[in-house]
Each structure stands twice: as C-alpha cells, then as structure tokens.
Amino acid sequence: MSNAPILLTGGTGQVGQAVLRHAEKRGLDIVAPDRAQMDLTNAQSIAEMVVSESWSAVINCAAYTAVDRAETDAELAEQVNAVAPAILAAETAKLDIPIIHVSTDYVFDGTKNAPYVEDDEVNPLGVYGRTKEMGENAVRTLNPRHAIIRTAWVVSAGGANFVNTMIRLASERPEISVVNDQIGCPSSATDIAQALLSVAEHPHAQHGTWHFVNGGEASWFDLSARIFANMTQRGLTTPDLHAIPTSQYPTPAERPRNSRLSTAAIQRDFGIIPRHWHDAIDAILAERFEN
Ligand SMILES: NC(=O)c1ccc[n+]([C@@H]2O[C@H](COP(=O)([O-])OP(=O)(O)OC[C@H]3O[C@@H](n4cnc5c(N)ncnc54)[C@H](OP(=O)(O)O)[C@@H]3O)[C@@H](O)[C@H]2O)c1
C-alpha cells in the first residue's frame, strides 16, 4: 500500500470508528468524510470524493444496517448497500485504487449445518441481506482490486448493539428472555477493524471474498449469559435470564438460524487469527465499565 491516505466510509459507525482508531494507532493516514461531505445516496458526491485525492485504498464500512426497517425501506437500503458500493467500485477502478468492502452473514439463509465458507451459495432471507448481496456483486464485477470481508454479529463498547442493549435492560428489568436457536459468531468491531486494516496493508491481497468473525460460536442466549456473568463478577445487578425459541420473538425480517462463518481462508491467506469471542466480549465489557 502506498503512503497516500485511506478513504473510509461509515466512520461514525461501529466498525468505522474502530477502523479510525486503529489506523491512527498504526500511523496510517486516513480520511473519513461524514454524511454531509459524502452522501452515499448521491452518486456525484461519491465520485467527487474518490477523485479528490490519490487514495491508497477505500474501506467501505458504511451501510444501511437497520435490518427490520429495511423491510419497508427497501429503496434507501438498496441505494446505500448496493448502488453506493457500485459507484465506489466503478470510480476506484478507473483510478486503480483497491476497495475493501464489508459485508454480512445475512447473505446466507442459515440452513447449512456447519460454518459457511466463502463460496457457499448465498440466499438472503430479507431486504437487508439482498441489498448487501447486490453490493458484493457490484464490487466484484466493477473493481478487480477488491477484498470483500463478510462479518457477523458486530459488537463494541460504543454504539447501538446487542451488548449495550443487554447492559441497558439489566438495569431496567428483573427478567429477560433471549433466543437460543440462532447461532453465530459475536465479533468485536475492534477486531474487525484490525482485520480490515491488515487486508488493506497486505501487498497482494485484494482480490476475493473472506470471512472474519471472532472464534467459537454462540447463541444470542449464550452471549447474554456471558455478559451477565461478567457484570455479576463486577458486583452489578443482572436479570434472570431465560432461553426462548425464535418463534417467541418474531421480528419483521427473518434471521438466518445459522450465522456461523468459517475464518479458515483469512487465517490461511493473511495470517489473521481471530481471538475467541469470550475474550472479545470481556475486553468490550472492561472498556465499557472500567473507562
Ligand atoms: N452491525 C452488525 O451486526 C453487522 C453484522 C454483519 C455485517 N455488518 C456490516 O458491517 C459494516 C459496518 O456495520 P456497522 O455495524 O459499523 O454499521 P453502523 O454502526 O450502523 O454504521 C453505519 C455507517 O454507515 C453510514 N451511512 C449510512 N447511510 C449513509 C449515507 N446515506 N451516507 C453516508 N453514510 C451513511 C452511517 O453514517 P451516520 O452516522 O451518518 O448514520 C454510519 O457511519 C456494514 O457493511 C454492515 O453491513 C454489520
């Protein structure tokens, strides 16, 4: 990678914020325009930003991530998750700039009985997953210098995510029920950011699709149990936790039952070894409660 700056989209989001933090720690020059400076629903604004500097790479962390709202807001979801990546990929390709594009486990339908590998057939269950699949396809087609990194179940100390929801509910409710029949790999935004930057910095890596999630697997119930056990150790009050099936927690968008992603390829190709999700969650809770 050249010494030119990286262009980051979604710098105010969970993963984007972690990318910014870690790029600075690595001494990388990185620019993260906000929505006012680069609106991803505006093709001209995207194109102007891409040509404004000789970027070493573009990391696309921006997305329409409201999975349930997407069901009734398909046009905007498609604009941000599919059309914007297509424009980013086409504009970067013209200038021979590599693009690192973040995608999701929701491109799969969750019916496989093992962790998904990169070339498993996709079959998204809802609008969010369908628009993310369209975004992947556009990036693949339009810029040969691409790395698509699929991740899942993103959590961090800041921002709206499952960990912070559990912490909030712990102080509001005596009991809580959490689904135990969806399994996946909780993934720290910090760890995803480090993986994205390692891929961006890799000299000859930018052509393909890889999965990055933390190690091990869990249901949402398991994740809640880990969070509450950690909080109990800190002397904090936690609610009684009950396991329920997905059928008792209906949502507008159907979720894949199996969201596990195999990380064998990113380990092999980049030497990126994800830590276990237990360690990642404990680190997030330490950041949350000790800072
Ligand atoms: N969250 C998960 O559990 C999860 C799971 C699997 C994969 N992923 C993928 O991981 C990536 C990062 O997700 P995240 O959780 O970090 O997302 P996030 O916290 O929801 O952040 C989304 C980012 O996209 C930006 N954005 C949305 N619409 C925009 C627009 N029209 N113009 C400019 N910026 C816009 C937001 O800006 P504002 O702050 O201005 O809104 C924000 O910075 C995404 O590709 C997502 O699909 C996430």
The ligand as a Gaussian input file, in Angstrom:
#p B3LYP/6-31G(d) Opt

LIG

0 1
 N      -23.936000      -4.479000      12.846000
 C      -23.843000      -5.782000      12.589000
 O      -24.184000      -6.635000      13.432000
 C      -23.273000      -6.266000      11.286000
 C      -23.235000      -7.645000      11.026000
 C      -22.681000      -8.105000       9.833000
 C      -22.145000      -7.202000       8.934000
 N      -22.197000      -5.861000       9.207000
 C      -21.650000      -4.946000       8.209000
 O      -20.566000      -4.264000       8.811000
 C      -20.452000      -2.960000       8.235000
 C      -20.387000      -1.926000       9.337000
 O      -21.574000      -2.021000      10.119000
 P      -21.756000      -1.173000      11.459000
 O      -22.446000      -2.035000      12.444000
 O      -20.473000      -0.499000      11.817000
 O      -22.808000      -0.076000      10.939000
 P      -23.417000       1.175000      11.700000
 O      -22.852000       1.303000      13.075000
 O      -24.894000       1.098000      11.532000
 O      -22.857000       2.412000      10.855000
 C      -23.308000       2.625000       9.535000
 C      -22.484000       3.738000       8.946000
 O      -22.954000       3.980000       7.609000
 C      -23.163000       5.383000       7.469000
 N      -24.201000       5.677000       6.487000
 C      -25.424000       5.110000       6.376000
 N      -26.109000       5.693000       5.374000
 C      -25.290000       6.653000       4.850000
 C      -25.415000       7.601000       3.797000
 N      -26.541000       7.704000       3.068000
 N      -24.364000       8.414000       3.518000
 C      -23.239000       8.335000       4.249000
 N      -23.050000       7.470000       5.258000
 C      -24.074000       6.634000       5.558000
 C      -23.598000       5.842000       8.860000
 O      -23.473000       7.234000       8.953000
 P      -24.380000       8.099000      10.006000
 O      -23.670000       8.004000      11.328000
 O      -24.374000       9.469000       9.426000
 O      -25.741000       7.461000      10.022000
 C      -22.598000       5.064000       9.718000
 O      -21.352000       5.701000       9.750000
 C      -21.633000      -2.820000       7.273000
 O      -21.208000      -3.157000       5.974000
 C      -22.620000      -3.872000       7.750000
 O      -23.452000      -4.307000       6.704000
 C      -22.729000      -5.366000      10.368000

